[in-house]
Every structure is written in C-alpha cells, then in structure tokens.
C-alpha cells in the first residue's frame, strides 16, 4: 500500500435519535468526536416497517396512479 494516502481511522461516539450511544471506528472528525444522527434504524420507516405518506404536489401522484392503474399497483 502507498503511504500517507489513507484518511485517519479512529474511535468516535455515535449518538442515536433516542439518546443511546455506541463507539465505533470511523474517518469522521477526529478522535473522540460525537456523531449525532438525525435518522437511524430505530426510527426510519425503511427499517421499522412504517408507512410513508405521499405528498401529491401538483397532482403528480394521482397522474401516475391513473397512468398505471391497470398494472395492479
């Protein structure tokens, strides 16, 4: 490997949205920094199975649904 081309890899603390924390190695910031998450697996609908609401701006969603209504969506 070439020398001096890789970023510094060090320990940081990750703070989840519910306040829990854990330590991990990262290239984020510097040694001992805290990375505070806005979205994490404990609250994001992709991981929790929650339902997302579609915002119908300018009728785009209804136009899409009407265009593809025969395909079983």
C-alpha positions in Angstrom: 0.0 0.0 0.0 1.1 3.6 -0.6 1.9 5.6 2.5 0.1 8.7 3.5 -2.9 8.4 1.1 -5.4 6.9 3.5 -7.5 9.0 6.0 -7.0 8.7 9.7 -9.2 5.9 11.1 -10.0 6.5 14.8 -12.7 5.9 17.5 -15.8 8.1 17.7 -19.1 8.0 19.5 -22.3 7.7 17.6 -25.4 9.2 19.3 -28.8 7.7 18.1 -32.0 9.7 18.0 -33.3 8.0 21.2 -30.1 9.1 23.1 -28.3 5.8 23.2 -24.7 5.9 22.2 -22.0 3.4 20.9 -18.4 3.6 19.9 -17.1 2.7 16.5 -14.1 3.3 14.3 -14.5 6.0 11.6 -12.9 8.6 9.4 -15.4 11.2 10.6 -14.0 14.1 12.5 -11.2 13.5 15.0 -10.6 11.0 17.9 -13.4 11.3 20.5 -15.9 13.3 18.4 -19.6 12.6 18.7 -21.7 12.0 15.5 -25.3 12.8 16.3 -27.8 11.1 13.9 -31.0 12.7 12.7 -32.3 9.4 11.2 -31.3 6.0 12.4 -32.6 2.4 12.0 -34.7 2.7 15.2 -37.0 5.4 13.7 -36.7 5.3 9.9 -39.7 3.8 8.1 -37.5 1.6 5.8 -36.3 -0.3 8.9 -39.4 -0.1 11.1 -42.0 -1.0 8.5 -43.8 2.2 8.9 -46.0 3.7 6.2 -44.8 6.6 4.2 -47.2 9.3 3.1 -47.1 10.6 -0.4 -47.3 14.4 -0.9 -49.4 14.9 -4.1 -47.7 18.1 -5.3 -49.5 19.3 -8.5 -51.4 16.1 -8.9 -48.3 14.1 -9.9 -49.1 11.1 -7.7 -52.7 10.8 -9.0 -51.5 11.3 -12.6 -49.0 8.4 -12.1 -51.7 6.2 -10.5 -54.1 6.8 -13.3 -51.5 6.1 -16.0 -50.5 2.8 -14.4 -53.9 1.7 -12.8 -54.2 -1.4 -15.0 -50.9 -2.9 -13.9 -52.0 -3.9 -10.4 -50.4 -1.3 -8.3 
